[in-house]
Amino acid sequence: MPNLINLLASLLQRVAESNDLNRPLHTQKQSIFYGLIRPNISIQNYLERIFRYAICSPSCYVVAYVYLDRFVKKQPYLPINSFNVHRLLVSSVLVSIKFMDDICYDNAYYARVGGISTAEINLLEVDFLFGLGFELNVTPDTFCDYCTYLQTEMMMGFPPLCSSPPFPTVGTDQCSIKEEDCQPQHHHHHHSQLAV
């Protein structure tokens, strides 16, 4: 699992940096996923936080990656970059956990893990679901394909993500993700529910 977390962080870091350089912000579509400033926590540390506190099955991270890939293909004007990657990441993991695992925490818990408000994570979840076109099902074949791809990337030393969308994207919502805000508290488990 630590290898998978490191790989996902590396892939997202590379694609975000590439899009920062190659896709002018002024050409991008406004979106709730964008902040005015880059969050002051690295993608690696942010994903490690989610991994530490979300307590979900390992397959959730593969499915979250599938969702991110689907999202950027369906939303070509919203490429992953430094201004939106954190929110897209916490949204994809949240939706993946709810779809994959029988038990999960409530949105307020994941908001604390992500360093954002409950109201914001609720909006992000809904926007992410619509961005995916509610295509949440991942077949065993698709899952295996992504696992194979990730294993290959791991063996090759984390080369850049290739499936970036063809067009650029930005938004104006103020960034609120801070490392010191990420102080999750324990909550009782409850059965998963898709909040839409």
C-alpha positions in Angstrom: 0.0 0.0 0.0 2.7 2.6 0.8 4.1 1.9 -2.7 0.7 2.5 -4.3 0.2 5.7 -2.3 3.6 6.9 -3.4 2.9 6.0 -7.0 -0.5 7.8 -7.1 1.0 10.9 -5.5 3.9 10.8 -8.0 1.5 10.4 -11.0 -0.8 13.2 -9.8 2.2 15.5 -9.1 3.6 15.0 -12.6 0.3 15.6 -14.4 -0.5 18.6 -12.2 3.0 20.2 -12.8 2.7 19.5 -16.6 -0.8 21.2 -16.7 0.5 24.1 -14.6 3.0 24.8 -17.3 1.1 23.9 -20.5 -2.5 25.0 -19.8 -3.0 28.7 -19.2 -5.3 29.3 -16.2 -7.3 32.1 -18.0 -8.5 29.6 -20.6 -9.9 27.2 -18.0 -13.5 26.7 -16.9 -14.5 27.9 -13.5 -15.1 25.1 -11.1 -15.7 24.4 -7.4 -12.6 22.3 -7.4 -10.2 25.2 -7.9 -8.7 27.4 -5.3 -7.1 30.9 -5.8 -3.9 29.6 -4.2 -2.1 26.3 -4.1 -2.8 24.4 -0.9 0.2 24.4 1.4 0.3 20.6 1.8 2.0 18.5 -0.9 0.0 15.9 -2.9 2.2 13.2 -1.3 1.5 14.4 2.3 -2.2 14.9 1.5 -2.7 11.4 0.1 -0.7 10.0 3.0 -3.2 11.8 5.4 -6.1 10.4 3.6 -4.6 6.9 3.7 -3.8 7.2 7.4 -7.3 8.4 8.4 -9.8 7.2 5.8 -9.3 3.5 6.8 -10.7 1.9 3.6 -9.9 -1.1 1.6 -6.8 -0.9 -0.7 -9.0 -1.3 -3.8 -10.6 2.1 -3.1 -7.4 3.8 -4.1 -7.3 2.0 -7.5 -11.0 2.8 -8.1 -10.4 6.4 -7.1 -7.7 6.6 -9.7 -10.1 5.1 -12.3 -12.6 7.8 -11.3 -10.0 10.6 -11.7 -9.1 9.2 -15.1 -12.7 9.1 -16.2 -13.3 12.6 -14.8 -10.5 14.2 -16.8 -11.6 12.4 -20.0 -15.2 13.6 -19.5 -14.2 17.1 -18.4 -11.5 18.2 -20.8 -11.8 21.8 -19.6 -10.9 20.8 -16.1 -7.4 19.4 -16.2 -5.8 18.3 -13.0 -3.4 21.0 -11.8 -1.9 22.4 -8.5 -5.0 24.4 -7.8 -7.6 21.5 -8.0 -5.7 18.3 -7.4 -6.3 18.1 -3.7 -10.1 18.6 -4.0 -10.3 16.2 -6.9 -8.3 13.6 -4.9 -10.4 13.8 -1.7 -13.6 13.7 -3.8 -12.5 10.7 -5.8 -11.5 8.8 -2.6 -14.8 9.7 -0.9 -16.9 8.5 -3.8 -14.8 5.4 -4.2 -15.2 4.5 -0.5 -18.9 4.9 -0.6 -19.2 2.8 -3.7 -16.8 0.1 -2.7 -16.9 -0.4 1.0 -19.8 -1.5 3.1 -18.8 0.7 6.0 -17.5 4.3 6.0 -17.4 7.5 8.0 -19.7 10.4 7.4 -18.9 13.4 5.2 -18.0 15.6 8.2 -15.2 13.1 9.1 -13.8 13.1 5.5 -14.0 16.9 5.5 -11.8 17.1 8.5 -9.4 14.6 7.0 -9.3 16.8 3.8 -9.0 20.1 5.7 -12.2 21.6 4.3 -15.7 22.2 5.6 -18.5 19.7 5.6 -20.5 22.0 3.3 -17.7 22.1 0.8 -17.1 18.4 0.7 -20.8 17.8 0.2 -20.7 20.2 -2.9 -17.5 18.6 -4.1 -19.0 15.1 -3.9 -22.1 16.1 -5.9 -20.0 17.9 -8.5 -17.6 15.0 -8.8 -20.5 12.6 -9.3 -22.0 14.8 -12.1 -18.6 15.2 -13.6 -18.3 11.4 -13.8 -21.8 11.2 -15.3 -22.5 8.9 -12.4 -20.5 6.2 -14.0 -19.3 4.6 -10.8 -19.2 0.9 -11.8 -15.8 -0.6 -12.4 -15.8 -4.0 -13.9 -13.3 -6.6 -12.7 -11.6 -6.4 -16.1 -11.2 -2.6 -15.9 -10.0 -3.0 -12.3 -7.3 -5.5 -13.4 -6.3 -3.3 -16.3 -5.6 -0.4 -14.0 -3.8 -2.6 -11.5 -1.6 -3.9 -14.3 -1.0 -0.3 -15.5 -0.1 0.9 -11.9 2.2 -2.1 -11.3 4.0 -1.4 -14.6 4.4 2.2 -13.7 5.8 1.2 -10.3 8.4 -1.1 -12.0 9.3 1.6 -14.5 10.0 4.2 -11.8 6.9 6.3 -11.8 6.9 7.9 -15.4 4.4 10.7 -16.0 0.7 10.1 -16.5 -0.1 9.9 -20.2 -3.9 10.3 -20.3 -4.2 14.0 -19.7 -7.1 15.7 -21.4 -6.7 17.7 -24.6 -7.8 21.1 -23.3 -7.1 23.5 -20.5 -9.2 25.1 -17.4 -9.9 27.7 -13.4 -12.1 28.7 -10.7 -12.3 31.4 -8.1 -13.2 29.7 -4.9 -10.8 30.5 -2.1 -8.5 27.6 -1.1 -9.0 26.5 2.5 -6.9 23.3 2.6 -4.2 23.7 5.3 -2.2 21.0 6.9 -3.0 22.3 10.4 -6.7 22.1 9.6 -6.5 18.4 8.9 -7.3 17.1 12.4 -9.8 14.3 12.0 -11.7 13.0 15.1 -13.0 9.5 15.5 -16.6 8.9 14.5 -18.7 5.8 14.6 -18.9 3.9 11.4 -22.2 3.8 9.5 -23.5 2.2 6.4 -22.5 3.9 3.2 -24.9 6.1 1.4 -24.5 8.0 -1.8 -25.3 11.6 -0.9 -26.9 13.0 -4.1 
